[in-house]
Amino acid sequence: MGIFDDAKDAAKQAGDKLGKAAADVKDKAADMVDDTKDKFADKADEAKAKGESAVADGKQKATEVKNQVKQQIRDNK
């Protein structure tokens, strides 16, 4: 019976190694997905901030022009 027991142990060890390798691959894939999500969120935050900055710049320019027009009206009175 020793040969069969050895074969059984070898098969169990191979199964354990295969299970561990599959778990490692799954963990690495999950980490890659999480990293990709984080990178995407970072880029989205950057784009949002740039958009908000552009809006603020536009409001500033509009206010400056409005104030210049008001000043010209005052000067022409």
C-alpha positions in Angstrom: 0.0 0.0 0.0 3.0 2.4 0.3 3.0 3.2 -3.4 -0.7 4.2 -3.3 -0.2 6.3 -0.2 2.8 8.0 -1.8 0.7 8.7 -5.0 -2.1 10.0 -2.8 0.2 12.3 -0.9 1.8 13.6 -4.2 -1.6 14.3 -5.7 -2.7 16.1 -2.5 0.5 18.2 -2.5 0.1 19.0 -6.2 -3.5 20.1 -5.6 -2.5 22.2 -2.7 0.2 23.9 -4.8 -2.2 24.5 -7.6 -4.8 26.0 -5.3 -2.2 28.3 -3.8 -1.1 29.4 -7.2 -4.7 30.0 -8.3 -5.3 32.1 -5.2 -2.1 34.1 -5.8 -3.2 34.8 -9.4 -6.6 35.9 -8.1 -5.1 38.2 -5.5 -2.7 39.8 -8.1 -5.6 40.3 -10.5 -7.7 41.9 -7.7 -4.8 44.2 -6.8 -4.4 45.2 -10.5 -8.1 46.1 -10.7 -7.9 48.1 -7.5 -4.8 50.0 -8.8 -6.5 50.7 -12.1 -9.6 52.0 -10.4 -7.4 54.3 -8.2 -5.6 55.6 -11.2 -8.8 56.3 -13.1 -10.2 58.1 -10.0 -7.1 60.2 -9.8 -7.3 61.2 -13.4 -11.0 62.0 -13.0 -10.2 64.2 -10.0 -7.5 66.0 -12.0 -9.9 66.6 -14.9 -12.6 67.9 -12.5 -10.1 70.2 -10.8 -8.9 71.6 -14.2 -12.5 72.2 -15.2 -13.3 74.0 -12.0 -10.2 76.1 -12.4 -11.1 77.0 -15.9 -14.6 78.0 -14.7 -13.0 80.2 -12.0 -10.7 81.8 -14.5 -13.6 82.5 -16.8 -15.6 84.1 -13.9 -12.6 86.2 -13.0 -12.1 87.5 -16.6 -15.9 88.2 -16.9 -15.8 90.2 -13.7 -12.7 92.2 -14.8 -14.4 93.0 -18.1 -17.7 94.0 -16.3 -15.7 96.2 -14.0 -13.9 97.8 -16.9 -17.2 98.6 -18.6 -18.6 100.0 -15.4 -15.5 102.2 -15.1 -15.8 103.4 -18.7 -19.5 104.3 -18.1 -18.5 106.3 -14.9 -15.7 108.1 -16.8 -18.1 109.1 -19.6 -20.7 110.7 -17.3 
